[in-house]
Amino acid sequence: MNSKKYYIALNYMFLILILGACSKDKGNYNYHEINRIITKDQDGSPIDGKEYLIRQGNSKLLVCSVSNTLNQAKQRVDFTWIINGDTVSHTDKLLIAAHAYPAGRHTGKLLVKDLQTSITTSDAFTIVVIKSVGLGSYILTENNLGESTLVMRSLLDRDSFLYQKNFENITLGKKPVNIDISYALDNNGTRKYKCILITTSEGDYPMMILDFFSLRPNYTYSATKAVISGETLRPTFSVANNAWTDFNQHIFDGLVLINGKCHNILAGLISGDVFPNDTLNYHFGNTALVTSSPINGYRLAGFDYRNQAFRIFFNSNLNYGLFNYSVDFPFNTKELKNHHFIAGSASNIFWVFITHSDNEIFRHLIYLNSYQLITSAPKTIPEVVDGINFTFINNYWYFAKGRVIYRLSSQDLSLTPFITLPADHSGDIVAWDFNLPSDATTKVGIATFAPQASAIHKGSYYLYDLTTNKFEQKLLGVIDKAVDLAICL
């Protein structure tokens, strides 16, 4: 009986608690908005998530400005700056001396404590100490002995040129071929540059991949050991493919021509001939290879000098980058006899080639699915012959000849001047390019060479701004003869 009364009393207490919990909340509370700290650097940018580039040997001062969400005029705070786990400052300023840190990336943290609320705000940032110039111009040059030099100039601080031939006791090979710079886009669409690929025709290591910021060799390709089929690595042309490249590996993937044969660059290795069983024994010369990101690895095109024909290679088994048959029957080799390859490009719809026979220029379209070849009527355009760096953008070819960069319509082969250099006796254009990537062009780098000049450096460099249509930089007699260049913005 007593036990029964006990359970009744216990249930009654639970009922009271439940009813109390369900009673109406009168809302008689006092709410206070938290006064949160907002931190920015001297440029007015949030410190959190930002990267600060500092060239080795220089210094940079960071100044933190503090505001708050309640716009209170007076606020007492403590600062703590931390780099790589070490506390380095307790003021609103941080002086970063790049000589105190090796080249590379360093983690930073800023802690700002509100002494009134005891709430601490934490900002994470990155310091990148660079040996290169970061954003700017990268020019591959050769002197009269064929020796290669990487020449760099910053786009931001406009310091003098940096010249470098040796990278951690590895010297660039002779007879430079070209330079490629890899990049990826982050979530905000900002380009993040990773590596520099330098290709030369000679040397113990004809191909070298450098870290973009530290200029440390990430990977080197030995002349005698890099090609897995045993050929000596003597490239005449290479192209890096950003669509293939794994940016976590700090290497390049792409294609290279050796003795007229095409080889894959993949996962740090160079393959044998991509089409070793070609019954026609193709030969793409030094540069007559045409690539395109949408179809690379599965179709490959070029101008075959040995057979005077366009060649398109396929792989029926979808073995990425290796080919086992070609489409040749639609292309009449007699029509291309004595033709010379000028340029080629590809999309996911067609290949387009430009050839010349004497001073007559021909445009050839080969459609991707039908393999129909359409050749335009020839036009006499002497400027196109021996043009420099043909670049295909939005149905126009851009190239340089003499002291002019021209624009050539792919539709009707009409030619118009695009950029003309001033009359300053700096010689003819030997290398030029749009900034990376070429579908977002705002600047053009132009290198000239005057072989009869009396200066030690007979080459000059110009940077042209397409938004203002003005020369942003004009630097005469500052480099050797340029072979290739790239602009990183």
C-alpha positions in Angstrom: 0.0 0.0 0.0 2.7 2.4 0.9 4.5 1.4 -2.3 1.5 2.3 -4.3 1.2 5.8 -2.6 4.9 6.3 -3.4 4.4 5.7 -7.2 1.3 8.0 -7.3 3.3 10.8 -5.6 6.2 10.3 -8.0 3.9 10.4 -11.1 2.3 13.6 -9.7 5.7 15.3 -9.5 6.5 14.4 -13.1 3.2 15.8 -14.3 3.9 19.1 -12.6 7.4 19.3 -14.3 5.9 18.6 -17.7 3.1 21.2 -17.3 5.7 23.7 -16.2 7.9 23.0 -19.2 4.9 23.6 -21.5 3.8 26.9 -20.0 4.0 30.0 -22.2 7.5 31.7 -22.3 6.9 35.4 -21.5 10.2 36.3 -23.1 11.4 38.4 -20.3 15.1 38.1 -21.2 17.7 40.7 -21.8 19.6 40.1 -25.1 23.0 41.7 -25.8 24.6 41.6 -29.3 28.1 40.3 -29.2 30.7 42.9 -30.3 32.8 41.1 -32.8 36.2 42.2 -33.9 36.9 42.8 -37.6 40.6 42.8 -38.8 42.0 44.1 -42.0 45.5 44.8 -43.3 46.8 48.2 -44.6 45.3 47.5 -48.0 41.9 47.2 -46.5 41.7 43.4 -47.2 40.7 40.8 -44.7 43.8 39.2 -43.2 42.1 35.8 -42.8 42.9 33.5 -45.8 45.2 36.0 -47.6 48.6 35.1 -49.1 51.5 37.6 -48.8 54.3 37.2 -51.4 57.8 38.4 -50.3 60.8 38.1 -52.5 63.8 36.6 -50.7 66.0 39.3 -49.3 63.2 41.8 -49.1 60.9 42.6 -46.1 57.2 43.4 -45.7 55.3 45.3 -43.0 51.8 44.2 -42.1 49.7 46.6 -40.2 46.4 45.4 -38.7 43.5 47.8 -38.4 40.7 46.8 -35.9 37.0 47.7 -36.0 34.0 46.0 -34.5 30.5 45.1 -35.4 28.9 47.6 -32.9 31.1 50.5 -34.2 32.3 51.3 -30.7 34.8 54.1 -30.8 37.1 52.8 -28.1 38.3 49.3 -28.0 41.2 47.8 -26.0 42.7 44.8 -27.7 45.8 42.6 -27.5 47.7 41.4 -30.6 49.6 38.1 -31.1 51.3 37.4 -34.4 52.5 33.8 -34.9 54.6 32.4 -37.8 55.3 28.7 -38.1 54.2 28.2 -34.4 56.5 30.9 -33.0 55.2 34.2 -31.5 56.9 37.1 -33.3 55.0 40.2 -32.3 52.5 41.7 -29.8 51.7 45.0 -31.5 49.4 45.9 -34.4 52.4 45.6 -36.7 54.4 42.7 -38.1 57.7 43.2 -39.9 58.4 40.1 -42.0 62.1 39.9 -43.0 62.2 37.3 -45.8 65.9 36.5 -45.1 64.7 34.9 -41.8 62.7 32.3 -43.7 63.6 29.8 -46.4 61.9 30.0 -49.8 58.5 28.4 -49.7 55.2 28.7 -47.8 54.9 29.6 -44.1 51.8 29.5 -42.0 50.8 32.6 -40.1 48.2 33.3 -37.5 46.9 36.6 -35.9 45.1 36.5 -32.6 43.3 39.6 -31.5 41.7 39.6 -28.0 39.0 42.0 -27.0 40.0 42.9 -23.4 36.4 43.9 -22.5 34.7 40.7 -23.6 37.7 38.4 -23.5 36.7 37.2 -27.0 39.6 36.3 -29.3 39.5 36.5 -33.1 41.8 34.2 -35.0 43.0 34.9 -38.6 45.0 32.4 -40.6 47.2 33.7 -43.4 50.2 32.5 -45.5 53.6 34.0 -46.2 55.2 32.9 -49.4 58.9 33.7 -49.6 59.9 33.5 -53.3 63.1 33.5 -55.2 61.2 34.2 -58.4 59.4 37.4 -59.1 55.9 35.9 -58.6 53.5 37.7 -60.8 55.4 39.1 -63.8 57.3 38.2 -67.0 59.3 35.0 -67.5 61.6 35.1 -70.6 63.7 32.2 -71.8 66.8 33.5 -73.6 70.0 32.3 -75.3 73.3 34.0 -75.8 75.6 33.7 -78.8 77.0 30.4 -77.4 73.5 28.9 -77.2 73.5 29.1 -73.3 70.0 29.4 -71.8 69.0 31.9 -69.1 65.7 32.4 -67.3 65.0 36.1 -67.1 62.3 37.4 -64.7 60.8 40.8 -64.0 58.1 41.5 -61.5 54.8 43.0 -62.6 54.2 44.6 -59.2 57.4 46.2 -57.9 59.1 46.8 -61.2 62.5 45.9 -59.8 65.3 45.2 -62.3 65.5 41.9 -64.1 66.6 38.7 -62.4 68.8 36.4 -64.5 69.3 32.7 -63.5 71.1 29.9 -65.3 71.7 27.5 -62.4 69.2 26.0 -60.0 70.6 24.2 -57.0 73.8 23.2 -59.0 71.8 22.1 -62.1 72.5 24.3 -65.2 70.0 24.9 -67.9 70.8 23.1 -71.1 71.9 24.8 -74.3 69.6 25.8 -77.3 66.4 26.6 -75.4 63.1 25.5 -76.9 60.2 26.9 -74.8 58.9 27.7 -71.4 55.5 26.6 -69.9 54.0 27.7 -66.6 51.2 25.6 -64.9 48.3 27.1 -63.0 45.0 26.1 -61.4 42.0 28.1 -60.5 40.8 28.3 -56.9 37.2 28.5 -55.8 37.3 32.3 -56.4 38.6 32.0 -59.9 42.1 33.2 -58.9 45.0 31.7 -60.7 47.4 29.7 -58.5 50.7 29.2 -60.3 52.6 26.0 -59.5 55.5 25.1 -61.7 57.8 26.2 -64.5 58.8 23.8 -67.3 61.9 24.7 -69.2 62.8 22.7 -72.3 66.1 22.9 -74.1 67.5 20.8 -77.0 70.9 20.0 -75.3 72.3 19.4 -71.9 72.4 16.7 -69.2 68.9 17.6 -68.2 67.1 19.0 -71.3 63.8 19.3 -69.4 63.5 20.8 -65.9 60.5 21.5 -63.7 60.9 24.3 -61.2 58.7 25.3 -58.3 57.1 28.6 -59.3 58.0 30.4 -56.1 61.2 28.9 -54.8 62.8 28.0 -58.2 63.8 24.7 -56.7 64.0 21.8 -59.2 60.9 19.6 -58.6 61.9 17.2 -61.4 64.6 16.8 -64.0 64.6 14.7 -67.1 67.9 13.1 -67.9 69.0 13.2 -71.5 70.0 9.5 -71.4 67.5 8.0 -69.0 64.2 9.9 -69.2 62.7 8.3 -72.3 61.6 4.8 -71.3 62.1 3.4 -74.8 65.8 4.4 -74.7 66.0 7.3 -77.1 68.2 10.3 -76.2 66.1 13.2 -75.0 66.8 16.0 -77.5 63.5 17.9 -77.7 62.6 20.3 -80.5 59.1 21.1 -79.1 57.2 20.5 -76.0 53.7 21.5 -74.7 52.4 21.2 -71.2 48.7 20.3 -70.8 47.0 21.8 -67.8 44.1 19.5 -68.3 46.3 16.5 -67.7 48.6 17.9 -65.0 48.1 16.8 -61.4 49.0 19.9 -59.4 49.5 18.0 -56.2 52.4 16.2 -57.8 54.3 19.4 -58.8 55.1 18.0 -62.2 53.9 18.5 -65.8 52.1 16.2 -68.2 52.0 16.9 -71.9 53.8 16.0 -75.2 57.3 16.4 -76.6 58.7 16.0 -80.1 62.0 14.1 -80.5 63.4 13.5 -84.0 60.0 14.2 -85.5 58.3 11.6 -83.3 55.7 12.4 -80.6 56.1 11.2 -77.0 53.9 11.5 -73.9 55.1 13.3 -70.8 53.0 11.6 -68.0 53.5 11.0 -64.3 57.2 12.1 -64.4 58.1 9.8 -67.3 58.5 10.2 -71.1 57.0 7.4 -73.2 58.3 5.9 -76.4 56.8 6.9 -79.8 53.1 7.2 -79.3 52.5 5.5 -82.7 55.4 3.1 -83.2 53.6 0.9 -85.7 52.8 3.6 -88.2 53.2 2.0 -91.6 54.0 5.4 -93.1 56.7 6.2 -90.5 55.4 9.7 -89.8 57.7 12.7 -89.2 56.3 15.9 -87.6 59.5 17.8 -88.1 60.5 20.2 -85.3 57.1 21.7 -84.4 54.3 20.4 -86.6 52.3 18.9 -83.7 48.7 20.1 -83.1 47.2 19.6 -79.6 43.9 20.4 -77.9 42.8 19.8 -74.3 39.3 18.4 -75.1 40.7 15.6 -77.3 44.3 15.1 -76.1 45.1 11.5 -75.2 42.6 10.1 -77.7 43.3 11.9 -80.9 46.4 13.6 -82.1 47.1 15.6 -85.3 50.1 17.0 -87.1 51.7 17.7 -90.5 53.7 14.8 -91.7 56.7 16.2 -93.6 57.9 12.7 -94.7 54.6 12.0 -96.4 53.5 15.6 -97.1 50.1 15.0 -95.5 48.0 15.8 -92.5 47.9 12.9 -90.1 45.3 12.2 -87.4 46.0 9.4 -84.9 43.5 7.5 -82.9 43.4 4.8 -80.3 40.6 2.3 -80.8 41.2 0.7 -77.3 41.1 4.1 -75.5 44.6 3.5 -74.2 45.2 7.1 -73.1 48.0 8.7 -75.2 48.9 5.6 -77.2 47.7 5.3 -80.8 47.1 2.3 -83.1 45.6 3.6 -86.3 45.3 6.8 -88.3 42.8 8.4 -90.7 44.7 9.2 -93.9 42.4 8.4 -96.9 40.5 11.7 -97.1 43.7 13.7 -97.4 45.3 13.9 -100.9 49.0 14.1 -100.4 49.5 15.5 -103.9 47.7 18.7 -103.0 50.1 19.3 -100.1 53.3 18.6 -102.0 55.9 21.3 -101.3 53.8 22.7 -98.5 55.3 23.8 -95.3 53.5 23.8 -91.9 53.0 27.2 -90.4 50.5 26.7 -87.5 47.7 24.5 -86.3 45.0 24.5 -83.7 42.2 22.2 -82.6 38.9 22.3 -80.8 36.2 19.7 -80.1 34.7 20.4 -83.5 37.6 20.7 -86.0 41.3 21.0 -86.6 42.6 24.0 -88.5 46.0 24.2 -90.2 47.8 27.0 -92.1 50.4 26.0 -94.7 52.4 27.9 -97.3 53.9 27.1 -100.6 56.2 29.9 -101.6 54.3 33.0 -100.6 50.8 31.5 -101.1 49.0 30.8 -97.8 46.4 28.0 -97.4 43.9 27.4 -94.7 42.7 23.8 -94.1 39.8 22.7 -92.0 39.3 19.0 -91.0 36.1 18.3 -89.2 36.3 16.1 -86.1 33.5 13.6 -86.9 33.4 13.5 -90.7 37.1 14.1 -91.4 36.1 16.2 -94.3 39.0 18.3 -95.5 38.2 21.9 -96.7 41.0 23.9 -98.2 40.6 27.6 -98.9 41.7 29.3 -102.1 45.3 30.5 -101.7 46.2 34.1 -100.9 49.6 35.7 -101.2 50.5 37.0 -97.8 54.3 37.3 -97.4 54.0 38.5 -93.8 52.7 35.1 -92.7 55.8 33.2 -93.9 58.3 32.7 -91.0 55.9 34.4 -88.6 56.5 34.1 -84.9 54.3 32.3 -82.4 51.0 31.7 -84.1 48.2 31.8 -81.5 44.6 31.0 -82.3 41.9 32.9 -80.3 38.3 33.3 -81.3 38.8 32.5 -85.0 41.8 34.8 -85.4 45.5 33.9 -85.7 47.9 36.3 -84.0 51.6 36.3 -85.0 54.6 38.5 -85.2 56.7 39.5 -88.2 59.3 42.3 -88.2 58.1 44.8 -85.6 54.4 44.2 -85.9 52.0 41.7 -84.3 49.3 40.9 -86.8 45.8 39.5 -86.7 44.8 37.0 -89.4 41.2 36.0 -89.9 40.7 32.3 -90.1 37.6 32.9 -92.1 38.9 34.9 -95.1 42.6 35.2 -94.3 42.4 39.0 -94.1 45.4 40.5 -92.4 45.4 43.6 -90.1 48.1 45.0 -87.8 47.4 44.5 -84.1 50.3 46.0 -82.2 53.2 48.0 -83.8 56.4 48.7 -81.9 57.7 52.3 -81.7 60.7 53.2 -84.0 63.5 52.8 -81.4 66.0 50.6 -83.3 65.6 47.6 -81.0 65.4 45.0 -83.8 62.7 42.6 -84.9 60.3 40.6 -82.7 61.8 37.2 -81.8 59.3 36.1 -79.1 55.9 37.3 -77.8 52.8 36.0 -76.1 49.6 37.0 -74.3 49.4 36.6 -70.6 48.2 33.3 -69.1 45.6 32.1 -69.7 45.0 33.3 -73.3 41.2 33.4 -73.0 41.5 36.3 -70.4 44.1 38.4 -72.1 44.9 41.9 -70.8 48.7 42.1 -71.5 51.1 41.2 -74.2 54.8 40.6 -73.7 57.1 41.3 -76.7 60.8 40.6 -77.0 63.0 41.9 -79.8 66.6 41.4 -80.9 69.1 43.6 -82.7 72.1 41.5 -83.7 74.1 44.5 -84.8 73.6 46.5 -81.6 76.8 47.4 -79.6 75.3 46.7 -76.2 76.2 43.6 -74.2 72.5 42.6 -74.2 71.1 43.0 -77.7 67.6 42.1 -76.8 64.8 44.4 -75.6 61.5 43.8 -73.8 58.1 45.5 -74.0 54.9 45.0 -72.0 51.7 46.2 -73.7 48.4 46.8 -71.9 45.4 45.8 -74.0 43.0 47.7 -71.8 44.8 51.1 -72.3 46.4 50.3 -75.7 49.7 51.6 -74.4 53.1 50.2 -73.7 53.4 49.7 -70.0 57.1 48.8 -70.1 59.8 49.6 -72.7 63.2 48.3 -71.6 66.0 48.4 -74.3 69.2 46.4 -74.3 68.3 44.3 -71.2 68.2 40.7 -72.3 69.9 38.2 -74.7 67.9 36.8 -77.7 64.5 35.6 -76.4 63.2 32.2 -77.5 59.9 32.1 -75.6 58.2 33.9 -72.8 55.2 33.8 -70.4 53.3 36.4 -68.4 51.7 35.6 -65.1 49.0 37.9 -63.8 
